[in-house]
Amino acid sequence: MSDAISPLASPFPALPPIAGVTPRVARAHYKSWDRCDLTYVELAEGTAVAGVFTRNVCCSSEVEIGREQVKAGVARALIVNAGNANAFTGYRGREAVEAIMAQVGAHLGCAPAQVFVSSTGVIGVPLPRDKAQAGVAAALTAPACGWEDAARTIGTTDTFPKGATATAIVGGRKVTLSAIIKGSGMIAPDMATMLGYIFTDAAVAPAFLQQMLSAAGAETFNCITVDSDTSTSDTVLAFATCKAGHTRLDSFDSPGADAFAAALHDVCRQLAHLVVRDGEGAQKFIAITVTGAVSDASARIIGLAIANSPLVKTAIAGEDANWGRVVMAVGKAGQPADRDRLSIGFGGIWAARDGQPLPDYDEAPVTAHLKGSDIAIAVDLGLGDGRATVWTCDLTHGYIAINADYRS
């Protein structure tokens, strides 16, 4: 992880342990760093799993295999490698993943297909099997660790460890969710974010867990962007150990299903926001709310067009109330919009309404708002009931410095 901590960083929360989940970390020495870089999480028998993955067509073998694994809905372990993405590495990359799965499966006495693997880091370098297998061997016998150690270990250019938690009452029982995530750049997710893992003691049918995770991801992980780039390795996995002692949730007709779905959504939202707050070089967290669109989907596309605009992001970095750049981004989004109905605002203050600058617009309070670390942009299209919120960060010299030096 980076030595310089993001000014938008949050302290790592107190994440409760989850019954049936045991995290461990070890050093595989994937890079010349003095830190753990391999995470192993052992899961109780009968653990349900769901996942959402990148749709980047140059994805890693880990993603390809994971998509097939989640169809069975059962997991016994998770391995996360940091420092090597193992993407665009052909048969050697796939063989390295399969070797890890077989090694952990033999240790646990389970099918290799119940062992999930993720990798993150430099693209185009095959995962070294000798280092991976030595690291796995060390992790299998390492002492159990806390969530913060696990969160630090999965990081790469992250500047702080990220975690989230929530609880819900299901069938009269308290269920707990604890989650960790890594992500700082190459963030414009399509069905996921960088690497995120959610663990709960709730009893949930795999198909229903998948339904809830996909729905939550659409409104959280798929509504964030740092730089418009979608990783080859994006993965979010949710594991339910079924240890809470309540009747299994099979659908939204199950008692407590709504409460659990809300808690899952809350955890996903927390994680998504943390990734943006650690955007490479970020100084400001930006929430863009689009209303009055022809549909929610259209509103989201417009919001992402604004969030991904270098001109908008650099204006916010410079604390410049240049709302004309937002107008530009709306117009280029390829979605229904009417110039003469468009309204733009910052920090609760409208700068333009119905396609025209407000005659009494005072830029001073907007400029004051832009000097803060949390920025709000509002766009109303005046066309319908569609709405969406998208989260991003500003674009600074720091982003260039981090990515220009990434492999060195």
C-alpha positions in Angstrom: 0.0 0.0 0.0 1.1 3.6 -0.6 2.9 5.5 2.2 0.9 8.7 1.5 -2.6 8.5 2.8 -5.5 10.0 0.9 -6.9 13.2 2.6 -10.3 11.6 2.1 -9.4 8.4 4.1 -11.6 7.0 6.8 -10.3 5.1 9.9 -10.7 1.3 9.5 -13.9 0.3 11.3 -14.2 -2.3 14.0 -15.4 -5.2 11.9 -17.0 -8.1 13.9 -15.7 -11.6 13.3 -18.1 -13.8 11.3 -18.9 -17.3 12.5 -17.5 -19.8 10.0 -14.9 -17.3 8.5 -11.2 -17.4 9.3 -8.8 -15.0 7.5 -5.1 -15.5 7.4 -2.3 -13.7 5.6 1.2 -14.5 4.4 4.1 -13.3 2.2 4.4 -14.7 -1.3 7.0 -12.1 -2.3 5.2 -11.2 -5.6 7.0 -7.9 -5.5 10.1 -6.5 -3.7 8.0 -5.1 -0.8 8.2 -5.8 2.9 4.6 -6.8 3.5 2.1 -9.6 3.3 0.7 -10.0 -0.2 -1.4 -13.2 0.0 -4.7 -13.5 1.8 -6.4 -16.8 2.6 -9.9 -17.0 4.0 -11.2 -20.4 5.2 -15.0 -20.8 5.0 -17.2 -23.3 6.9 -18.7 -26.2 5.0 -22.1 -25.2 3.5 -21.1 -21.6 2.8 -23.1 -20.1 0.0 -21.4 -17.8 -2.5 -22.5 -15.2 -5.1 -20.4 -13.0 -7.3 -20.3 -10.1 -9.7 -17.5 -9.7 -12.2 -16.0 -7.4 -14.8 -17.2 -7.7 -18.3 -13.8 -6.6 -19.6 -13.1 -9.0 -22.5 -9.4 -9.2 -21.6 -10.2 -10.5 -18.1 -8.0 -12.7 -16.0 -8.3 -16.5 -15.7 -9.4 -15.8 -12.1 -12.5 -14.0 -13.4 -13.2 -16.6 -16.1 -13.0 -19.5 -13.6 -14.9 -17.5 -10.9 -17.9 -16.9 -13.2 -18.2 -20.7 -13.6 -17.6 -21.4 -9.9 -20.4 -19.2 -8.6 -23.0 -21.1 -10.6 -22.6 -24.0 -8.1 -23.2 -21.6 -5.2 -20.8 -23.3 -2.8 -17.4 -22.1 -1.4 -14.9 -23.3 1.1 -12.0 -20.9 0.7 -10.8 -17.6 -0.9 -7.2 -16.8 -2.0 -6.3 -13.2 -3.0 -2.9 -12.4 -4.5 -1.7 -8.8 -4.5 1.0 -7.4 -6.8 0.3 -9.5 -9.9 -3.0 -9.4 -11.8 -2.3 -12.6 -13.7 -4.3 -11.1 -16.6 -3.4 -11.5 -20.3 -1.1 -14.4 -19.3 -2.6 -17.3 -21.4 -2.5 -20.9 -20.3 0.3 -20.2 -17.8 -1.9 -17.9 -15.9 -4.8 -20.4 -15.8 -2.5 -23.2 -14.7 -1.3 -21.1 -11.8 -4.8 -20.5 -10.7 -5.8 -24.2 -11.0 -2.7 -25.2 -9.0 -3.7 -22.9 -6.2 -7.2 -24.3 -6.2 -5.9 -27.9 -6.1 -3.5 -27.1 -3.3 -6.1 -25.5 -1.1 -8.7 -28.1 -2.0 -6.4 -30.9 -0.9 -5.7 -29.1 2.4 -9.4 -28.7 3.1 -10.6 -32.0 1.6 -12.9 -30.2 -0.7 -13.4 -29.9 -4.5 -10.9 -27.4 -6.1 -13.9 -25.7 -7.6 -14.9 -24.5 -4.1 -11.7 -22.5 -3.8 -12.0 -19.0 -5.2 -9.0 -17.1 -6.4 -8.5 -13.4 -7.2 -5.4 -11.5 -8.2 -4.6 -7.8 -8.6 -1.6 -5.8 -9.8 0.4 -5.6 -13.0 -1.2 -7.0 -16.1 0.7 -9.2 -18.5 3.0 -11.1 -16.1 2.1 -14.7 -15.3 1.5 -15.4 -11.6 4.7 -17.2 -10.5 3.6 -20.7 -9.5 6.5 -21.3 -7.1 5.9 -18.1 -5.2 2.1 -18.6 -5.2 2.3 -22.2 -3.9 4.9 -21.3 -1.2 2.7 -18.3 -0.2 -0.4 -20.5 0.0 1.5 -23.1 2.1 2.5 -20.4 4.5 -1.0 -19.0 4.7 -2.6 -22.3 5.3 -0.8 -22.7 8.6 -0.6 -19.0 9.6 -2.4 -17.8 12.7 -5.8 -16.2 12.2 -5.6 -12.4 11.6 -8.0 -9.5 12.0 -10.0 -7.9 9.2 -7.7 -4.9 9.0 -4.6 -7.0 8.3 -6.6 -8.8 5.6 -7.7 -5.5 4.1 -4.1 -4.2 4.0 -2.8 -7.4 2.4 -5.2 -7.2 -0.6 -4.2 -3.6 -1.4 -1.9 -2.4 -4.2 -1.9 1.4 -4.8 -4.5 1.8 -2.0 -3.5 4.4 0.6 -5.6 3.0 3.4 -7.3 -0.3 4.3 -11.1 -0.3 3.6 -13.8 -2.2 5.5 -17.5 -1.9 6.2 -20.1 -3.7 8.4 -23.8 -3.8 9.0 -26.3 -5.9 10.9 -29.9 -7.0 10.4 -32.5 -8.9 12.3 -33.6 -12.0 10.5 -36.1 -14.5 12.0 -35.5 -13.0 15.4 -31.7 -13.5 15.1 -29.1 -10.8 14.6 -27.0 -11.4 11.5 -23.8 -9.6 10.8 -22.0 -8.6 7.6 -18.3 -7.7 7.5 -16.5 -6.7 4.3 -13.2 -5.6 2.9 -12.3 -4.1 -0.5 -9.4 -2.8 -2.4 -9.4 -0.3 -5.2 -7.9 3.1 -6.0 -7.5 3.4 -9.7 -8.7 1.6 -12.9 -12.2 2.1 -11.5 -15.2 2.3 -13.7 -16.9 -0.9 -12.8 -19.1 -3.1 -15.0 -20.8 -5.5 -12.6 -18.2 -5.1 -9.9 -15.4 -2.9 -8.6 -11.7 -3.8 -8.1 -11.7 -6.6 -5.5 -14.3 -6.8 -2.7 -15.4 -9.5 -0.3 -18.5 -9.6 1.9 -18.9 -12.2 4.6 -22.0 -12.9 6.6 -23.3 -15.5 9.1 -26.8 -15.3 7.5 -28.3 -18.4 6.0 -29.1 -17.5 2.4 -29.9 -19.6 -0.7 -27.1 -19.0 -3.3 -29.6 -18.0 -6.0 -31.2 -15.4 -3.7 -27.8 -14.1 -2.5 -26.9 -13.7 -6.2 -30.1 -11.8 -6.9 -29.5 -9.4 -4.0 -25.8 -8.9 -4.7 -26.4 -8.1 -8.4 -29.2 -5.6 -7.4 -27.0 -3.9 -4.8 -24.0 -3.8 -7.2 -26.1 -2.0 -9.8 -26.7 0.9 -7.5 -23.3 1.1 -5.8 -20.3 -0.5 -7.5 -21.7 0.3 -10.9 -22.2 3.9 -10.0 -18.6 4.8 -9.1 -15.8 5.9 -11.3 -12.3 7.2 -10.7 -10.8 7.3 -14.2 -13.3 5.6 -16.6 -11.1 2.5 -16.9 -12.5 -1.0 -16.1 -10.1 -3.5 -14.7 -9.4 -6.9 -16.1 -9.8 -8.4 -12.6 -12.9 -6.7 -11.1 -14.6 -9.0 -8.7 -17.0 -8.8 -5.7 -17.9 -12.0 -3.9 -20.4 -12.5 -1.1 -20.1 -15.5 1.3 -22.9 -16.6 3.6 -21.8 -19.2 6.2 -25.4 -20.0 7.4 -24.2 -19.9 11.1 -26.7 -17.4 12.4 -29.3 -20.0 13.3 -32.3 -18.6 11.4 -34.5 -20.2 8.7 -32.8 -19.8 5.4 -33.7 -16.9 3.2 -34.9 -18.2 -0.2 -36.7 -15.2 -1.6 -38.1 -11.8 -0.6 -41.1 -13.7 0.8 -38.8 -15.1 3.5 -39.2 -13.3 6.9 -36.3 -10.8 7.3 -35.3 -10.9 3.7 -35.9 -7.1 3.2 -33.8 -6.3 6.3 -30.9 -8.4 5.1 -31.1 -7.0 1.5 -31.0 -3.5 3.0 -27.9 -4.4 5.1 -26.2 -5.9 2.1 -26.9 -2.8 0.0 -25.6 -0.6 2.9 -22.3 -2.5 3.0 -21.9 -2.3 -0.8 -22.5 1.5 -0.7 -20.0 1.9 2.0 -17.4 0.0 0.1 -18.0 1.8 -3.1 -17.7 5.2 -1.5 -14.4 4.1 0.2 -12.9 3.2 -3.2 -13.7 6.6 -4.6 -12.4 8.3 -1.5 -9.1 6.5 -2.2 -9.1 7.4 -5.9 -5.5 7.9 -7.1 -4.5 11.5 -6.3 -8.0 12.3 -5.1 -8.6 15.5 -3.0 -12.4 15.7 -3.3 -15.3 13.2 -3.2 -18.0 14.2 -5.7 -21.6 13.1 -5.6 -23.5 13.7 -8.9 -27.3 13.5 -8.7 -29.2 13.4 -11.9 -33.0 13.8 -11.9 -35.7 14.4 -14.4 -34.3 11.9 -16.9 -36.4 9.7 -19.1 -35.4 6.6 -17.1 -33.1 5.6 -14.2 -30.7 3.9 -16.7 -30.5 7.1 -18.7 -29.9 9.2 -15.6 -27.0 6.8 -14.6 -25.4 7.1 -18.1 -25.6 10.9 -17.9 -24.2 10.9 -14.4 -21.2 8.8 -15.5 -20.6 11.0 -18.5 -20.2 13.9 -16.1 -18.2 11.9 -13.6 -15.8 10.7 -16.3 -15.2 14.0 -17.9 -11.6 15.2 -17.4 -12.8 18.8 -17.9 -15.4 18.5 -15.1 -13.0 16.6 -12.8 -10.1 19.1 -13.2 -12.5 22.0 -12.7 -13.5 20.5 -9.4 -9.8 19.9 -8.5 -9.2 23.6 -9.2 -12.3 24.7 -7.3 -13.6 26.4 -10.4 -17.4 26.8 -10.5 -17.4 26.2 -14.3 -20.9 24.7 -14.7 -20.6 25.0 -18.5 -18.4 21.9 -18.4 -21.3 20.0 -16.8 -23.6 21.2 -19.6 -21.1 19.9 -22.1 -20.9 16.4 -20.4 -24.7 16.1 -20.4 -24.9 16.9 -24.1 -22.2 14.4 -25.1 -23.8 11.5 -23.1 -25.9 10.3 -26.0 -29.1 10.3 -23.9 -32.3 12.3 -24.2 -31.8 15.9 -23.0 -33.3 19.3 -23.8 -31.0 22.2 -23.6 -33.9 24.5 -22.7 -35.1 22.4 -19.8 -31.7 21.7 -18.2 -30.8 22.9 -14.7 -27.3 22.7 -13.1 -26.4 23.3 -9.4 -23.5 22.9 -6.9 -23.9 22.4 -3.2 -27.6 23.0 -3.2 -27.4 26.2 -5.2 -28.7 26.4 -8.7 -26.5 28.1 -11.2 -28.7 27.6 -14.2 -32.4 26.7 -14.6 -34.4 25.8 -17.6 -31.5 26.3 -20.0 -30.4 29.7 -18.8 -28.1 31.2 -16.1 -30.0 32.5 -13.2 -30.0 36.3 -13.3 -29.3 36.6 -9.6 -26.7 33.7 -9.5 -24.0 34.4 -6.9 -20.9 32.4 -7.5 -19.3 33.1 -4.2 -21.2 30.4 -2.1 -20.6 27.9 -4.9 -16.9 28.6 -4.8 -16.9 28.2 -1.0 -18.6 24.8 -1.4 -16.0 23.7 -3.9 -13.2 24.5 -1.4 -14.6 21.6 0.7 -13.7 18.0 0.4 -17.2 16.7 -0.3 -18.8 18.2 -3.4 -22.4 17.9 -4.6 -23.4 18.4 -8.3 -27.1 18.4 -9.2 -28.5 18.1 -12.7 -32.2 18.2 -13.5 -33.2 17.4 -17.1 -36.9 18.2 -16.8 -38.0 15.3 -19.0 -39.3 12.5 -16.7 -39.0 10.7 -13.4 -35.6 8.9 -14.0 -32.9 9.5 -11.4 -29.5 8.2 -10.3 -26.6 9.2 -8.2 -23.0 8.6 -9.3 -19.9 9.0 -7.2 -16.4 10.1 -8.4 -13.4 12.1 -7.4 -11.4 15.0 -8.8 -8.5 14.6 -11.2 -5.2 15.9 -10.0 -1.5 15.8 -10.8 -1.3 13.0 -8.2 -3.2 10.6 -10.5 -0.6 11.2 -13.2 2.4 10.7 -10.9 1.0 7.4 -9.4 0.2 5.9 -12.8 3.3 7.1 -14.6 5.4 5.4 -11.9 3.2 2.3 -11.4 5.6 -0.4 -12.6 8.8 1.2 -11.4 
